[in-house]
Amino acid sequence: MNDDPVTVAARVARELDETDPAATGQINRIVKCLGAEVALAFLRETLEAEAEGGMMLRDGSRRRTPGGVFFYLVKGRISRRDRAAIWPHLAQPAGKKKQKVEPPAWEEILALAAEAM
């Protein structure tokens, strides 16, 4: 088997029928980041899921495309670091942490409610 990342990425894209440049770019990054063997294992799992009827979207409105199944499986099973490398637009800027927003105390809520009435 040829483990060349470009060849493997092209094979994955072809088998998933992905032609969109954004999707093929993600596939290339998946193969580069995770390696050919792991990417092909996700491809096999995707094709098995498709053979068993596919995978629905979370809201149940329709089936995922084969590429959607592939990306869903990859995104859900890799480290946060790998996810940021493959989908950099989803990563938070370096050094920034999500701020926790504390809910107001009951006293504040009651005071605001009384003021509103």
C-alpha positions, 0 to 999 in steps of 0.5 A: 500500500502507498502511504504517501499522504497526498495519495491517501488523501486523494483516495479518501476524498474519492471514496467519500465523493468529496470534491469541495476544496474546503473538504479536500483540504480538511482530508489532506490535513487529517492524513498529514496530522493523523497519518495514513493508517488512522485516516484509512481506519476512519474511512473504513468505519465511515464506509461500514456506517454507510453500508448499515444505513448511514448516520443522521444529523443530530437534529434528525432532519436528514442523513449525513453525507459520507464525508460528513460521517467521516468528519464527524467520526474524526472530530469526535475521537481525536485530541483537542490539539489535533482538532485545532491543527485540522480545523484551525478556524474552530480553535480559540486564539492562543492564550485565550480561555473561555471566560466563565460567566457566573449567574447572578445571585438570587438577591440580585435576581429578586432585586431586578425583578422587584425593580421591573415590577 
